[in-house]
Amino acid sequence: MKNRNKKIIKKLRVVIKIIRGNEKKYKIFVDNIFGNIPLTYKIWKNKNLKELKIDDGFARAIGFNSLEDMKNKVGESVIKSIGYFPEWTILEETDPLNNIVLN
């Protein structure tokens, strides 16, 4: 039993290190730059890449009442198109929601 617990703890430490390592690759923050709607951004370090979380704020910013409303109205077509409903979307330079400056 003690051996098994040690193995589990060792695996958990590895997972925690991976998670901590991934946190250093990007930073996540919330900003109210689009009206008064909070949007969650992920800015990757050492890459010219910005992502926007697809959540209630995102859905409201593009005209839906909520994420649930957006999924009800367009979720099926998104899933048919790309095979899943994404959690994040990549922002293009010309995107009106892309006015966050990379550090």
N, CA and C atoms as a LAMMPS dump frame, in Angstrom:
ITEM: TIMESTEP
0
ITEM: NUMBER OF ATOMS
309
ITEM: BOX BOUNDS ff ff ff
-5.0000000000000000e+02 5.0000000000000000e+02
-5.0000000000000000e+02 5.0000000000000000e+02
-5.0000000000000000e+02 5.0000000000000000e+02
ITEM: ATOMS id mol type element x y z
1 1 1 N 0.827 -1.195 0
2 1 2 C 0 0 0
3 1 3 C 0.869 1.257 0
4 2 1 N 1.943 1.264 0.814
5 2 2 C 2.822 2.433 0.886
6 2 3 C 3.508 2.661 -0.458
7 3 1 N 3.928 1.583 -1.11
8 3 2 C 4.571 1.703 -2.415
9 3 3 C 3.625 2.322 -3.434
10 4 1 N 2.39 1.863 -3.41
11 4 2 C 1.381 2.375 -4.353
12 4 3 C 1.153 3.867 -4.113
13 5 1 N 1.052 4.272 -2.847
14 5 2 C 0.859 5.681 -2.509
15 5 3 C 2.045 6.525 -2.969
16 6 1 N 3.259 5.993 -2.818
17 6 2 C 4.449 6.72 -3.257
18 6 3 C 4.43 6.92 -4.761
19 7 1 N 3.987 5.896 -5.5
20 7 2 C 3.916 6.005 -6.959
21 7 3 C 2.884 7.048 -7.367
22 8 1 N 1.741 7.054 -6.69
23 8 2 C 0.694 8.029 -6.994
24 8 3 C 1.19 9.443 -6.713
25 9 1 N 1.837 9.628 -5.579
26 9 2 C 2.367 10.95 -5.223
27 9 3 C 3.414 11.395 -6.24
28 10 1 N 4.262 10.474 -6.675
29 10 2 C 5.281 10.807 -7.668
30 10 3 C 4.626 11.237 -8.984
31 11 1 N 3.587 10.527 -9.415
32 11 2 C 2.871 10.887 -10.641
33 11 3 C 2.211 12.262 -10.494
34 12 1 N 1.629 12.535 -9.336
35 12 2 C 0.995 13.828 -9.102
36 12 3 C 2.014 14.957 -9.168
37 13 1 N 3.197 14.735 -8.631
38 13 2 C 4.255 15.756 -8.691
39 13 3 C 4.64 16.045 -10.134
40 14 1 N 4.712 15.012 -10.957
41 14 2 C 5.031 15.201 -12.372
42 14 3 C 3.939 16.021 -13.044
43 15 1 N 2.688 15.693 -12.778
44 15 2 C 1.57 16.435 -13.369
45 15 3 C 1.604 17.891 -12.922
46 16 1 N 1.856 18.143 -11.661
47 16 2 C 1.921 19.509 -11.147
48 16 3 C 3.052 20.275 -11.819
49 17 1 N 4.208 19.643 -12.021
50 17 2 C 5.319 20.308 -12.708
51 17 3 C 4.943 20.656 -14.138
52 18 1 N 4.247 19.764 -14.825
53 18 2 C 3.818 20.031 -16.2
54 18 3 C 2.864 21.218 -16.214
55 19 1 N 1.917 21.241 -15.29
56 19 2 C 0.966 22.354 -15.226
57 19 3 C 1.704 23.659 -14.944
58 20 1 N 2.593 23.648 -13.992
59 20 2 C 3.352 24.861 -13.676
60 20 3 C 4.212 25.281 -14.856
61 21 1 N 4.78 24.343 -15.549
62 21 2 C 5.586 24.654 -16.729
63 21 3 C 4.752 25.297 -17.817
64 22 1 N 3.534 24.813 -17.994
65 22 2 C 2.654 25.384 -19.013
66 22 3 C 2.221 26.798 -18.659
67 23 1 N 2.081 27.085 -17.367
68 23 2 C 1.691 28.427 -16.957
69 23 3 C 2.721 29.453 -17.395
70 24 1 N 3.951 29.072 -17.498
71 24 2 C 5.008 29.993 -17.878
72 24 3 C 5.011 30.274 -19.375
73 25 1 N 4.309 29.477 -20.157
74 25 2 C 4.298 29.652 -21.602
75 25 3 C 3.316 30.726 -22.044
76 26 1 N 2.387 31.089 -21.191
77 26 2 C 1.407 32.115 -21.533
78 26 3 C 0.884 32.77 -20.269
79 27 1 N 0.249 33.917 -20.458
80 27 2 C -0.43 34.542 -19.323
81 27 3 C -1.882 34.743 -19.7
82 28 1 N -2.736 34.63 -18.723
83 28 2 C -4.169 34.771 -18.921
84 28 3 C -4.637 35.963 -18.093
85 29 1 N -5.446 36.807 -18.71
86 29 2 C -6.02 37.905 -17.952
87 29 3 C -7.388 38.267 -18.508
88 30 1 N -8.156 38.959 -17.69
89 30 2 C -9.505 39.395 -18.054
90 30 3 C -9.479 40.91 -18.173
91 31 1 N -10.097 41.403 -19.236
92 31 2 C -10.145 42.843 -19.458
93 31 3 C -11.544 43.226 -19.921
94 32 1 N -11.964 44.424 -19.594
95 32 2 C -13.284 44.93 -20.001
96 32 3 C -13.136 45.921 -21.152
97 33 1 N -12.347 45.574 -22.14
98 33 2 C -12.063 46.517 -23.216
99 33 3 C -13.189 46.638 -24.224
100 34 1 N -14.085 45.68 -24.275
101 34 2 C -15.168 45.689 -25.246
102 34 3 C -16.438 46.097 -24.529
103 35 1 N -16.696 47.399 -24.513
104 35 2 C -17.83 47.879 -23.739
105 35 3 C -17.552 47.622 -22.271
106 36 1 N -18.497 47.055 -21.595
107 36 2 C -18.307 46.691 -20.19
108 36 3 C -18.414 45.18 -20.042
109 37 1 N -17.966 44.463 -21.069
110 37 2 C -18.06 43.003 -21.089
111 37 3 C -16.687 42.42 -20.785
112 38 1 N -16.549 41.604 -19.751
113 38 2 C -15.245 41.003 -19.454
114 38 3 C -14.886 39.922 -20.477
115 39 1 N -13.704 40.053 -21.059
116 39 2 C -13.192 39.075 -22.01
117 39 3 C -11.907 38.47 -21.452
118 40 1 N -11.745 37.164 -21.606
119 40 2 C -10.579 36.464 -21.083
120 40 3 C -9.611 36.195 -22.227
121 41 1 N -8.383 36.694 -22.08
122 41 2 C -7.348 36.556 -23.101
123 41 3 C -6.245 35.626 -22.626
124 42 1 N -5.655 34.91 -23.567
125 42 2 C -4.453 34.114 -23.315
126 42 3 C -3.392 34.655 -24.273
127 43 1 N -2.307 35.17 -23.712
128 43 2 C -1.229 35.7 -24.536
129 43 3 C -0.024 34.79 -24.359
130 44 1 N 0.384 34.183 -25.464
131 44 2 C 1.502 33.246 -25.446
132 44 3 C 2.809 34.015 -25.458
133 45 1 N 3.732 33.587 -24.616
134 45 2 C 5.057 34.195 -24.575
135 45 3 C 5.895 33.605 -25.703
136 46 1 N 6.779 34.398 -26.247
137 46 2 C 7.698 33.996 -27.317
138 46 3 C 6.982 33.592 -28.6
139 47 1 N 5.714 33.956 -28.731
140 47 2 C 4.949 33.694 -29.949
141 47 3 C 4.083 34.912 -30.198
142 48 1 N 3.798 35.18 -31.429
143 48 2 C 2.882 36.265 -31.738
144 48 3 C 1.477 35.675 -31.816
145 49 1 N 1 35.179 -30.7
146 49 2 C -0.279 34.479 -30.675
147 49 3 C -1.118 34.95 -29.497
148 50 1 N -2.346 35.337 -29.809
149 50 2 C -3.316 35.734 -28.788
150 50 3 C -4.56 34.892 -28.994
151 51 1 N -5.149 34.455 -27.885
152 51 2 C -6.388 33.696 -27.941
153 51 3 C -7.428 34.368 -27.061
154 52 1 N -8.672 34.137 -27.395
155 52 2 C -9.793 34.669 -26.638
156 52 3 C -10.657 33.502 -26.198
157 53 1 N -10.976 33.449 -24.907
158 53 2 C -11.782 32.359 -24.375
159 53 3 C -13.225 32.486 -24.854
160 54 1 N -13.774 31.371 -25.293
161 54 2 C -15.169 31.346 -25.724
162 54 3 C -16.016 31.06 -24.489
163 55 1 N -16.533 32.138 -23.906
164 55 2 C -17.319 32.06 -22.678
165 55 3 C -18.484 33.042 -22.788
166 56 1 N -19.157 33.329 -21.681
167 56 2 C -20.293 34.245 -21.711
168 56 3 C -19.897 35.628 -22.23
169 57 1 N -18.724 36.127 -21.801
170 57 2 C -18.271 37.437 -22.255
171 57 3 C -18.085 37.466 -23.766
172 58 1 N -17.448 36.447 -24.306
173 58 2 C -17.252 36.354 -25.754
174 58 3 C -18.597 36.324 -26.469
175 59 1 N -19.497 35.475 -25.995
176 59 2 C -20.813 35.341 -26.629
177 59 3 C -21.557 36.676 -26.613
178 60 1 N -21.523 37.376 -25.501
179 60 2 C -22.204 38.674 -25.41
180 60 3 C -21.551 39.7 -26.319
181 61 1 N -20.229 39.666 -26.433
182 61 2 C -19.51 40.628 -27.273
183 61 3 C -19.875 40.479 -28.749
184 62 1 N -20.249 39.273 -29.163
185 62 2 C -20.603 39.08 -30.575
186 62 3 C -22.113 39.003 -30.799
187 63 1 N -22.89 39.382 -29.773
188 63 2 C -24.316 39.567 -29.972
189 63 3 C -25.257 38.527 -29.406
190 64 1 N -24.748 37.515 -28.716
191 64 2 C -25.622 36.524 -28.088
192 64 3 C -25.885 36.927 -26.643
193 65 1 N -26.893 36.339 -26.038
194 65 2 C -27.214 36.646 -24.642
195 65 3 C -26.267 35.969 -23.665
196 66 1 N -25.731 34.814 -24.042
197 66 2 C -24.848 34.042 -23.169
198 66 3 C -24.171 32.955 -24.001
199 67 1 N -23.251 32.238 -23.391
200 67 2 C -22.604 31.115 -24.063
201 67 3 C -23.641 30.041 -24.386
202 68 1 N -24.547 29.803 -23.459
203 68 2 C -25.592 28.802 -23.689
204 68 3 C -26.462 29.201 -24.884
205 69 1 N -26.807 30.478 -24.972
206 69 2 C -27.591 30.982 -26.096
207 69 3 C -26.824 30.778 -27.409
208 70 1 N -25.542 31.082 -27.404
209 70 2 C -24.723 30.909 -28.599
210 70 3 C -24.654 29.44 -29.009
211 71 1 N -24.441 28.557 -28.036
212 71 2 C -24.38 27.129 -28.341
213 71 3 C -25.707 26.621 -28.892
214 72 1 N -26.815 27.115 -28.326
215 72 2 C -28.13 26.7 -28.809
216 72 3 C -28.372 27.142 -30.248
217 73 1 N -27.852 28.298 -30.614
218 73 2 C -28.122 28.855 -31.946
219 73 3 C -27.114 28.428 -33.009
220 74 1 N -25.841 28.312 -32.641
221 74 2 C -24.828 27.992 -33.666
222 74 3 C -23.939 26.815 -33.304
223 75 1 N -24.117 26.267 -32.109
224 75 2 C -23.249 25.189 -31.642
225 75 3 C -23.214 23.993 -32.566
226 76 1 N -24.372 23.573 -33.038
227 76 2 C -24.443 22.394 -33.907
228 76 3 C -23.677 22.62 -35.208
229 77 1 N -23.809 23.808 -35.802
230 77 2 C -23.097 24.074 -37.06
231 77 3 C -21.595 24.178 -36.829
232 78 1 N -21.185 24.71 -35.665
233 78 2 C -19.752 24.776 -35.345
234 78 3 C -19.196 23.364 -35.205
235 79 1 N -19.904 22.51 -34.495
236 79 2 C -19.455 21.128 -34.301
237 79 3 C -19.397 20.391 -35.635
238 80 1 N -20.392 20.602 -36.499
239 80 2 C -20.362 19.967 -37.825
240 80 3 C -19.186 20.464 -38.652
241 81 1 N -18.853 21.741 -38.496
242 81 2 C -17.792 22.349 -39.285
243 81 3 C -16.394 21.913 -38.835
244 82 1 N -16.133 21.965 -37.518
245 82 2 C -14.773 21.651 -37.052
246 82 3 C -14.686 20.411 -36.173
247 83 1 N -15.817 19.802 -35.843
248 83 2 C -15.812 18.546 -35.107
249 83 3 C -15.969 18.662 -33.602
250 84 1 N -15.929 19.871 -33.062
251 84 2 C -16.069 20.076 -31.616
252 84 3 C -16.422 21.538 -31.377
253 85 1 N -16.808 21.866 -30.16
254 85 2 C -17.05 23.261 -29.801
255 85 3 C -15.822 23.738 -29.028
256 86 1 N -15.069 24.695 -29.569
257 86 2 C -13.788 25.087 -28.961
258 86 3 C -13.95 25.879 -27.667
259 87 1 N -12.916 25.827 -26.85
260 87 2 C -12.87 26.602 -25.616
261 87 3 C -12.183 27.948 -25.843
262 88 1 N -11.255 27.997 -26.815
263 88 2 C -10.501 29.207 -27.146
264 88 3 C -10.536 29.425 -28.651
265 89 1 N -10.407 30.688 -29.074
266 89 2 C -10.277 31.012 -30.489
267 89 3 C -9.059 31.91 -30.676
268 90 1 N -8.364 31.73 -31.77
269 90 2 C -7.183 32.54 -32.068
270 90 3 C -7.639 33.875 -32.632
271 91 1 N -7.036 34.941 -32.142
272 91 2 C -7.364 36.281 -32.628
273 91 3 C -6.439 36.642 -33.784
274 92 1 N -7.02 37.089 -34.869
275 92 2 C -6.251 37.594 -36.001
276 92 3 C -5.908 39.055 -35.731
277 93 1 N -4.888 39.573 -36.407
278 93 2 C -4.477 40.963 -36.196
279 93 3 C -5.605 41.95 -36.501
280 94 1 N -6.465 41.631 -37.467
281 94 2 C -7.531 42.553 -37.864
282 94 3 C -8.798 42.401 -37.032
283 95 1 N -8.816 41.488 -36.089
284 95 2 C -10 41.243 -35.268
285 95 3 C -10.278 42.442 -34.368
286 96 1 N -11.516 42.948 -34.329
287 96 2 C -11.818 44.112 -33.479
288 96 3 C -11.635 43.836 -31.985
289 97 1 N -11.626 42.581 -31.579
290 97 2 C -11.401 42.254 -30.166
291 97 3 C -9.915 42.115 -29.848
292 98 1 N -9.063 42.344 -30.853
293 98 2 C -7.624 42.131 -30.699
294 98 3 C -6.901 43.469 -30.561
295 99 1 N -7.094 44.138 -29.455
296 99 2 C -6.334 45.366 -29.244
297 99 3 C -5.501 45.28 -27.965
298 100 1 N -5.089 44.082 -27.65
299 100 2 C -4.207 43.832 -26.504
300 100 3 C -2.778 43.828 -27.033
301 101 1 N -1.903 44.533 -26.347
302 101 2 C -0.509 44.625 -26.786
303 101 3 C 0.301 43.498 -26.167
304 102 1 N 1.095 42.836 -26.998
305 102 2 C 1.981 41.78 -26.502
306 102 3 C 3.19 42.399 -25.819
307 103 1 N 3.617 41.805 -24.721
308 103 2 C 4.824 42.263 -24.024
309 103 3 C 6.031 41.489 -24.485
